[in-house]
Amino acid sequence: MCGIVGYVGQRSALDVVMSGLRRLEYRGYDSAGVALVDNGGLVTAKKAGKLLNLDAELAARPLPESHTGIGHTRWATHGAPNDRNAHPHLDESGRIAVVHNGIIENFAALRAELEASGHEMQSDTDTEIVAHLLHDELKRTPDLSDAVRAVCQRLEGAFTLVICDADHPDVVVGARRNSPLVVGRGEGENFLGSDVAAFIEFTRDAIELGQDQVVTITPTDVVITDFFGEPVETTEYHVDWDVSAAEKGGFEWFMLKEIDEQPQAVADTLLGRHSSDGRLQLDEMRLSDDELREVDRIIVVACGTASYAALVAKYAIEHWTRIPCEVELASEFRYRDPILDRSTLVVAISQSGETMDTLMAIRYARRQKARVLSICNTNGSTIPRESDAVLYTHAGPEIAVASTKGFLSQVVACYLLALYIAQVKGTKYGDEIAAILQEIEKIPAGIQRMLDEGDQVRKLATELAGSRSILFLGRHVGYPVALEGALKLKELAYIHAEGFAAGELKHGPIAVVEEGLPVFVIVPPKGRDQLQEKTVSSIQEVRARGARTIVLVEDGDDDVVPYADHVIRLPKVPTLLQPLVATVPLQIFACEFASQLGHDVDQPRNLAKSVTVE
């Protein structure tokens, strides 16, 4: 949620900041603004709505040239999404400008204290109090960084702050607690951003900012301390994708581009996973074989789409490792006081590595002495840094709010983890693991086929665009696929869509089936516990009640044809791998369905790419 950019250097600060905000639009926002340092003063512009509104404001009232500036796209928490509450916020002297992500939980008490001492607030936000606190603190110390550190010690909650000061024209200061902030290092210039997309156009050299740290950037220097002024160790890294990866590349939507990139994303996630002797290796694994052998229970925690990847993981982990596996929504995990110990492995899945619910879940797990392994797509983000081990997915930047390639690469990473544990535990022989890996390595070709045959799905979406309710049914690993298909449609098209386990149909959901209701059914491959036959029976049940059945079924399975209004053929793959091909047409369908309704596919209403507050 929210996007932050800070810049100091020789370029036009406004150009750099606005460019960064555009690249951070995917995070979700409802207002935007900038502040520039200008000849001993500050100038600002901010508007509710999209960046186009801010562009119009800047065209009507141009700001002076400046080489130091900050910017923000706000997702409203405290106060309505209007011009008044848009960031940046100033102190009453107009000297200090602050932008902020997160929630300051003790803001009410701090605001009351400030108002009692004579401060007058101009907004309803929790952010503005920081500017006023800094105003008072700078009376005690002339150093902006010292003032920021002192104020941060008084704040509770999750926050990223970026501040500029008219009296320090070549300085921008940032601070973070439980909310992401990364440093971009350039030549004669430096950057701050919510993530590297904010400055990828200008530099690919980045520095991780840790928990409870303050960073001060000037054109030539980067200084990082903790909240008490003590120096801290930092980790620098080089971003392995460039600006072109964060652009649409001729596609109408980022989501379409990312759907199209899935064969490569899956292939890249599989790269480098074999040692010279043919054994599976996970080079980000920091848990020893002995530690993994002690694991007798696995809990996968995640939110949203990632939680459906976790459900697929449960099937694979239990089947290949014979270790009990549970899936928990990260937002509920710590509140039920789960029983964990050193033999529990908690696997956290997060595309961004900043999902606040998931971060809080792993912190709880570590306090309970459980081992934590994260599956993540974002190098240097908080969740991998706070985990005992990390498995990166290497899917490249995912800009669209609705996850596509992120989901498939997470599923592949879960398969790799399951097979690695099976290798360590000895529940699978080496040749069995090699055979499964060979099947997974064929999957990119299967995904490409589904992309090549996408026109039939797009045509179907056009035909069904008037539908106000759609159901999705699946069994075994088809159940998480059904959940993900429904979620994509809810996210993008804003209609009622539900995913159900097909076996549960007769236990209630069949009551909503009526004449003409579209029902997608993911049919398992033949030959596993009669699941295919049972799913065919479910198709008959809903069709007998007037449903319009859209059936996803593997090549050669003609049992469903008499009961299907539409058939979408899938490549033949092992049962556990079917989600990797079955999900793709559901992504295409949701994207086209929403496009037909005229919705912004990349930035659905009310949603943010990375949910960095609880």
C-alpha positions in Angstrom: 0.0 0.0 0.0 1.1 3.5 -0.7 4.2 4.6 -2.6 7.1 6.7 -1.4 9.9 8.3 -3.4 12.8 10.5 -2.1 15.5 12.1 -4.2 18.6 14.3 -3.8 21.1 14.9 -6.6 21.6 16.9 -9.7 18.5 15.9 -11.7 15.1 17.6 -11.6 13.7 16.3 -8.3 10.2 16.7 -9.6 10.9 14.5 -12.7 12.6 11.8 -10.6 9.8 11.8 -8.0 6.9 11.7 -10.5 8.6 9.0 -12.5 9.0 6.9 -9.3 5.4 7.5 -8.3 4.2 6.3 -11.7 6.1 3.1 -11.3 4.6 2.7 -7.8 1.0 3.1 -8.9 0.5 -0.6 -8.8 0.7 -0.5 -5.0 -2.7 1.1 -4.8 -3.6 4.7 -3.9 -6.3 7.3 -3.8 -4.3 10.6 -3.7 -0.8 11.8 -4.6 1.5 14.7 -3.8 5.1 16.0 -3.9 7.2 18.4 -1.9 10.4 20.2 -3.2 13.0 22.2 -1.4 13.2 25.6 -3.1 15.6 28.5 -2.1 15.2 28.1 1.6 11.5 27.1 1.5 9.2 24.3 0.6 6.8 24.1 -2.3 4.1 21.4 -2.5 1.4 20.1 -4.8 -1.1 17.4 -3.9 -4.5 16.1 -5.3 -7.0 13.4 -4.5 -7.4 10.8 -7.2 -4.9 9.4 -9.7 -1.6 10.9 -10.8 -3.3 12.4 -13.8 -5.0 14.8 -11.3 -1.6 15.7 -9.9 -0.2 16.1 -13.4 -3.0 18.6 -14.2 -2.3 20.5 -11.0 1.4 20.8 -11.8 0.6 21.9 -15.3 -1.7 24.6 -14.0 0.7 25.7 -11.3 4.2 24.7 -12.1 6.7 24.2 -9.3 10.2 25.8 -9.4 13.3 23.8 -10.3 14.7 21.8 -7.4 17.2 19.0 -6.9 15.7 17.7 -3.6 12.2 16.3 -3.3 9.8 13.7 -1.9 6.6 12.2 -3.2 3.8 10.0 -2.1 0.8 8.0 -3.4 -1.6 7.6 -0.4 -4.0 4.7 0.4 -6.3 6.3 2.9 -6.4 5.0 6.5 -6.9 8.1 8.8 -9.1 10.6 7.1 -11.0 10.6 3.8 -9.1 10.4 0.4 -9.3 14.2 -0.4 -6.9 17.0 -1.2 -6.7 18.0 2.5 -5.5 14.6 3.7 -3.2 13.9 0.7 0.6 13.8 1.5 3.0 15.5 2.0 2.1 17.1 5.3 3.9 20.2 6.7 4.6 21.6 10.1 3.0 24.9 10.9 6.1 26.9 9.9 6.1 25.3 6.4 9.7 24.1 7.0 9.2 20.4 7.3 7.5 18.1 4.8 6.6 14.5 5.7 5.3 11.5 3.7 4.3 8.3 5.5 3.2 4.8 4.9 1.6 2.7 7.6 -0.3 3.5 10.7 0.9 5.4 13.8 -1.1 3.6 16.5 -0.6 6.2 19.3 -1.4 9.2 17.0 -4.5 10.2 19.0 -2.6 10.7 22.2 0.2 12.5 20.4 -2.2 14.7 18.5 -4.0 15.7 21.8 -0.6 16.5 23.3 0.4 18.7 20.4 -3.0 20.5 20.2 -2.8 21.2 24.0 0.5 22.9 23.4 -0.9 25.1 20.7 -0.4 23.2 17.5 -3.2 23.5 14.9 -3.7 20.5 12.6 -4.7 21.0 9.0 -5.7 17.3 8.2 -7.3 14.3 9.7 -4.3 12.1 9.2 -1.9 10.4 11.7 0.9 11.6 9.4 0.7 15.3 10.2 1.6 14.8 13.8 5.1 13.7 12.7 5.7 17.1 11.0 4.6 18.9 14.2 6.7 16.7 16.5 9.7 17.4 14.3 9.0 21.1 14.4 9.3 20.9 18.2 12.3 18.6 18.2 14.2 20.8 15.8 14.1 23.5 18.5 16.2 21.2 20.7 18.6 19.9 18.0 19.6 21.5 14.8 20.3 18.1 13.1 17.4 16.7 11.1 18.5 13.1 11.4 18.8 13.4 15.2 15.3 15.0 15.3 13.9 12.1 13.2 15.5 9.5 15.5 14.0 11.2 18.6 10.5 11.4 17.1 10.6 7.8 15.9 11.3 6.7 19.5 7.9 8.1 20.4 5.9 6.5 17.6 4.1 3.2 17.9 2.8 1.0 15.1 4.0 0.4 11.5 5.5 3.3 9.6 7.9 4.4 6.9 8.7 8.1 7.0 10.5 10.2 4.4 11.2 13.9 5.3 12.8 16.9 3.7 13.6 20.2 5.5 13.9 23.7 3.9 16.8 24.4 6.2 18.7 21.3 4.9 18.3 21.6 1.1 20.6 18.7 0.2 19.3 16.1 2.7 16.4 13.6 2.7 15.9 11.5 5.8 13.9 8.2 5.9 12.9 5.9 8.7 11.2 2.5 8.9 9.5 0.2 11.3 7.4 -2.7 10.0 6.9 -1.0 6.7 9.2 -1.2 3.6 11.9 1.3 2.6 14.9 0.8 0.3 17.8 3.0 -0.6 19.0 3.5 -4.2 22.6 4.4 -4.6 23.7 6.4 -7.6 26.6 8.6 -8.8 26.2 12.0 -7.3 22.6 11.2 -6.4 20.8 8.9 -4.0 17.2 7.7 -3.8 14.6 6.3 -1.3 11.6 4.3 -2.3 8.9 1.9 -1.1 10.6 -0.6 -3.4 13.3 -0.6 -6.1 10.7 0.2 -8.8 10.8 3.8 -7.5 14.3 4.3 -8.8 15.0 1.5 -11.2 15.1 3.9 -14.1 18.2 5.6 -12.6 20.1 2.9 -10.6 20.0 -0.8 -9.9 22.2 -0.6 -6.9 20.2 -0.8 -3.7 20.7 -1.1 0.1 18.5 -2.9 2.5 17.1 -0.8 5.3 16.5 -2.9 8.4 13.9 -2.7 11.2 14.0 0.5 13.3 16.6 2.2 11.2 17.0 5.8 10.0 18.7 6.7 6.7 20.1 10.0 5.7 20.9 10.6 2.0 22.8 13.5 0.4 24.0 13.6 -3.2 27.3 11.9 -2.2 26.5 9.9 1.0 24.2 7.4 2.6 24.3 7.1 6.4 22.2 4.5 8.2 21.8 4.2 12.0 19.3 2.7 14.4 16.7 4.8 16.2 19.3 5.7 18.9 22.0 6.8 16.5 24.2 3.7 16.6 25.7 2.6 13.3 24.3 -0.5 11.8 25.6 -3.1 9.3 24.0 -2.8 5.9 23.5 -5.2 2.9 24.0 -3.9 -0.6 22.6 -5.7 -3.6 22.2 -5.3 -7.3 18.7 -5.6 -8.8 18.7 -8.3 -11.5 16.0 -6.7 -13.7 15.9 -3.4 -15.4 13.4 -0.7 -16.2 12.0 -2.5 -19.3 10.8 -5.3 -17.0 8.6 -2.8 -15.2 7.0 -1.4 -18.4 4.0 -2.8 -20.3 6.0 -3.7 -23.4 3.1 -3.2 -25.8 0.5 -4.9 -23.8 -2.7 -3.1 -22.8 -2.4 -4.1 -19.2 0.5 -5.1 -17.0 -1.6 -8.0 -16.0 -1.7 -9.3 -19.6 2.1 -8.9 -19.8 2.6 -10.8 -16.6 0.2 -13.6 -17.7 2.3 -13.8 -20.9 5.6 -13.9 -18.8 4.5 -17.0 -16.9 6.4 -19.6 -18.9 9.6 -17.7 -18.3 8.8 -17.0 -14.6 8.3 -20.7 -14.0 11.5 -21.6 -15.9 13.5 -19.0 -14.0 12.2 -20.2 -10.7 13.5 -23.7 -11.6 17.0 -22.5 -12.7 20.0 -23.5 -10.8 18.3 -26.0 -8.5 20.6 -29.0 -9.3 24.0 -29.7 -7.9 26.8 -31.3 -10.0 25.8 -34.7 -8.6 22.2 -34.3 -9.7 20.8 -33.6 -6.3 18.2 -30.9 -5.7 19.7 -27.8 -4.1 18.2 -24.6 -2.8 21.0 -22.1 -2.6 19.1 -19.8 -0.3 18.5 -22.6 2.2 20.1 -21.6 5.5 18.6 -24.5 7.5 20.9 -27.5 7.7 19.8 -31.1 6.8 19.9 -32.0 10.4 17.5 -29.2 11.3 15.1 -30.2 8.5 15.2 -33.8 9.7 13.9 -32.6 13.1 10.8 -31.1 11.5 7.7 -33.2 12.2 5.1 -30.6 11.3 4.8 -27.9 8.7 2.5 -24.8 8.8 2.2 -22.7 5.7 1.0 -19.1 6.3 -0.1 -16.7 3.6 -2.8 -14.2 2.6 -5.0 -13.9 -0.5 -3.6 -15.6 -3.7 -0.5 -16.8 -1.8 -2.8 -18.7 0.6 -4.1 -20.7 -2.4 -0.5 -21.5 -3.4 -0.2 -22.7 0.2 -3.2 -25.0 -0.2 -1.5 -26.6 -3.3 1.7 -26.9 -1.3 -0.2 -28.9 1.4 -1.1 -31.6 -1.1 2.5 -31.8 -2.4 4.2 -31.6 1.0 2.2 -34.3 2.6 2.3 -36.6 -0.5 6.0 -36.4 -1.0 7.4 -35.9 2.5 4.7 -37.7 4.7 4.9 -34.7 7.1 1.6 -33.3 8.4 1.0 -29.9 6.9 -1.5 -27.2 7.8 -2.4 -24.0 6.0 -3.2 -20.9 8.0 -4.4 -17.4 7.0 -1.6 -15.2 8.2 -4.1 -12.6 9.5 -5.6 -15.2 11.9 -2.5 -17.2 12.8 -1.1 -15.6 15.8 -4.4 -14.6 17.3 -5.5 -18.1 18.0 -2.3 -18.8 20.0 -1.1 -21.8 17.9 1.2 -24.4 19.5 4.6 -24.3 18.0 8.0 -25.6 18.9 11.5 -26.2 17.4 10.3 -29.2 15.4 7.7 -27.0 13.6 8.6 -25.4 10.2 6.6 -22.4 9.4 6.6 -21.6 5.7 5.6 -18.0 4.8 4.6 -17.1 1.3 4.6 -13.5 0.2 5.2 -12.0 -3.3 6.3 -8.7 -1.9 8.0 -9.9 1.2 6.3 -7.0 3.0 2.8 -8.4 3.7 2.2 -7.2 7.2 -0.1 -10.0 8.4 2.5 -12.5 7.2 5.4 -10.6 8.7 3.6 -10.6 12.1 2.9 -14.3 11.8 6.6 -15.2 11.3 7.6 -12.9 14.1 5.2 -14.8 16.4 6.5 -18.1 15.1 10.1 -17.2 15.8 9.2 -16.1 19.3 7.8 -19.6 19.8 11.2 -21.0 18.6 9.7 -22.4 15.4 11.9 -22.5 12.3 10.8 -20.1 9.5 11.3 -20.4 5.8 10.0 -17.8 3.4 9.0 -18.0 -0.3 9.3 -14.6 -1.8 9.8 -12.7 -5.1 11.5 -9.6 -3.7 15.1 -9.6 -2.9 16.0 -7.8 0.3 12.5 -7.4 1.6 11.6 -7.8 5.3 10.1 -11.3 5.4 13.1 -13.0 3.8 15.5 -11.0 6.0 13.6 -12.1 9.2 13.4 -15.8 8.1 15.8 -18.6 8.9 15.8 -19.5 5.2 14.4 -18.1 1.9 13.5 -19.5 -1.4 13.3 -16.8 -4.0 10.9 -17.2 -7.0 12.8 -15.1 -9.6 9.5 -14.1 -11.3 10.7 -10.6 -12.0 8.6 -7.5 -11.0 4.9 -8.0 -10.7 3.1 -4.7 -11.2 -0.6 -5.6 -11.6 -2.4 -5.7 -8.3 -4.0 -9.1 -9.2 -1.2 -11.7 -8.9 -0.6 -14.1 -11.9 3.0 -15.0 -12.4 3.6 -14.5 -8.7 1.1 -17.3 -8.0 2.5 -19.8 -10.4 6.1 -19.2 -9.3 5.0 -19.6 -5.7 3.4 -23.0 -6.5 6.6 -24.1 -8.2 8.7 -22.9 -5.3 6.4 -25.0 -3.0 7.0 -28.0 -5.1 10.8 -27.5 -4.9 10.6 -27.1 -1.2 8.5 -30.3 -0.8 11.0 -32.3 -3.0 14.0 -30.9 -1.1 12.5 -32.0 2.2 11.7 -35.4 0.7 15.3 -35.6 -0.4 16.6 -34.7 3.1 14.1 -37.0 4.9 14.6 -39.9 2.5 10.9 -40.2 1.7 11.7 -40.1 -2.0 14.6 -41.8 -3.8 16.8 -39.6 -6.0 15.5 -41.1 -9.2 11.9 -40.4 -8.1 12.7 -36.7 -7.4 14.5 -36.4 -10.7 11.5 -37.8 -12.5 9.2 -35.3 -10.8 11.5 -32.5 -11.6 11.6 -33.5 -15.3 7.8 -33.3 -15.3 7.9 -29.8 -13.7 10.5 -28.7 -16.2 8.0 -29.5 -19.0 5.4 -27.2 -17.5 6.5 -23.9 -19.2 5.6 -25.4 -22.5 2.2 -26.4 -21.2 1.6 -22.9 -19.9 2.7 -21.5 -23.3 0.1 -23.7 -25.0 -2.6 -22.3 -22.7 -1.5 -18.8 -23.7 -1.6 -19.7 -27.4 -5.1 -21.0 -27.0 -6.3 -18.0 -25.0 -8.6 -16.6 -27.7 -11.3 -19.2 -26.9 -11.3 -18.1 -23.3 -11.4 -14.4 -24.3 -14.4 -15.1 -26.5 -16.2 -16.9 -23.6 -15.5 -13.9 -21.3 -17.1 -11.6 -23.8 -20.2 -13.8 -24.0 -20.5 -14.0 -20.2 -19.7 -10.4 -19.4 -23.3 -9.7 -18.4 -23.2 -12.4 -15.6 -23.5 -11.1 -12.1 -22.5 -14.4 -10.4 -20.1 -17.2 -11.4 -19.1 -20.3 -9.5 -15.9 -22.4 -9.6 -15.6 -26.0 -8.6 -12.6 -28.2 -8.1 -11.4 -31.3 -6.2 -8.0 -32.1 -4.8 -5.5 -29.5 -6.1 -8.3 -28.3 -8.4 -10.0 -26.8 -5.3 -7.3 -24.1 -4.7 -7.5 -23.4 -8.4 -11.2 -22.8 -8.1 -10.6 -20.5 -5.2 -8.0 -18.6 -7.1 -10.2 -18.3 -10.2 -13.0 -16.9 -8.1 -10.7 -14.4 -6.4 -9.4 -13.1 -9.7 -12.9 -12.4 -10.9 -13.9 -10.7 -7.6 -10.7 -8.6 -7.6 -11.1 -7.4 -11.2 -14.8 -7.5 -12.2 -16.4 -6.7 -8.8 -19.0 -9.5 -9.2 -20.1 -12.3 -6.9 -17.7 -15.3 -7.6 -17.2 -18.2 -5.3 -14.9 -21.2 -5.3 -16.0 -24.5 -3.8 -14.7 -28.0 -3.2 -16.8 -29.9 -5.7 -17.6 -32.6 -3.1 -19.1 -29.9 -0.9 -21.6 -29.0 -3.5 -24.5 -31.0 -2.1 -23.8 -29.7 1.4 -25.2 -26.2 0.6 -23.7 -24.4 -2.4 -25.9 -26.2 -4.9 -28.8 -24.1 -3.5 -27.4 -21.0 -5.4 -27.3 -22.9 -8.8 -30.0 -21.5 -11.1 -30.8 -21.4 -14.8 -28.0 -19.9 -16.8 -25.5 -19.6 -13.9 -21.9 -20.0 -15.3 -20.0 -22.7 -13.4 -16.4 -23.4 -14.1 -15.3 -27.0 -13.1 -11.6 -28.1 -12.9 -11.6 -31.8 -13.6 -8.7 -33.9 -12.1 -6.8 -36.3 -14.4 -8.2 -39.8 -14.6 -6.9 -42.6 -12.4 -6.6 -41.0 -8.9 -9.1 -42.2 -6.3 -12.0 -41.9 -8.7 -11.8 -38.1 -8.4 -12.4 -37.6 -12.0 -15.6 -39.7 -11.9 -16.9 -37.9 -8.8 -16.2 -34.5 -10.5 -18.1 -35.6 -13.6 -21.0 -36.3 -11.3 -20.8 -32.8 -9.9 -21.0 -31.4 -13.4 -24.1 -33.4 -14.0 -25.7 -32.2 -10.8 -25.3 -28.5 -11.6 -26.2 -28.8 -15.3 -29.4 -30.6 -14.3 -30.3 -27.5 -12.4 -29.8 -25.2 -15.4 -26.1 -24.2 -14.9 -24.0 -23.3 -17.9 -20.9 -25.5 -17.4 -17.4 -24.5 -18.5 -15.2 -27.5 -18.0 -11.4 -27.6 -17.8 -10.2 -31.1 -18.5 -7.1 -32.8 -19.8 -6.5 -33.9 -23.3 -8.2 -37.2 -24.2 -10.8 -37.1 -21.4 -14.1 -37.2 -23.2 -16.3 -38.3 -20.3 -17.3 -34.8 -19.5 -18.2 -33.7 -23.1 -21.9 -34.7 -22.9 -22.3 -32.5 -19.8 -20.2 -29.5 -20.8 -21.4 -26.3 -22.5 -17.8 -25.3 -23.0 -14.7 -27.4 -22.9 -11.2 -26.0 -22.2 -8.5 -28.6 -22.9 -5.5 -28.8 -20.6 -2.2 -30.5 -21.4 -1.8 -33.9 -19.7 0.3 -33.4 -16.6 0.6 -35.3 -13.3 -2.2 -34.5 -10.9 -0.2 -32.4 -8.4 1.1 -30.2 -11.2 -2.3 -29.5 -12.8 -2.7 -26.1 -11.1 0.2 -24.7 -13.1 -1.8 -25.1 -16.4 -5.4 -25.0 -15.2 -5.0 -21.5 -13.5 -3.9 -19.8 -16.7 -7.2 -19.8 -18.6 -9.0 -18.5 -15.4 -6.5 -15.6 -15.3 -7.2 -14.8 -19.0 -10.9 -15.1 -18.4 -10.9 -12.7 -15.4 -8.8 -10.1 -17.2 -10.9 -10.1 -20.4 -14.2 -10.2 -18.4 -13.1 -7.1 -16.4 -11.9 -5.4 -19.6 -15.3 -5.9 -21.2 -16.9 -4.1 -18.2 -14.5 -1.2 -18.6 -12.6 -1.7 -15.4 -8.9 -0.8 -14.7 -7.5 -4.2 -14.7 -4.1 -3.2 -13.2 -5.5 -1.1 -10.3 -8.8 -2.6 -9.1 -10.8 -0.4 -6.8 -10.1 -0.5 -3.0 -7.1 -2.8 -3.5 -3.4 -2.4 -3.0 -0.6 -4.6 -4.4 1.3 -5.0 -1.1 -0.8 -4.9 2.1 1.6 -3.3 4.6 -0.8 -2.6 7.4 -2.8 -5.1 9.5 
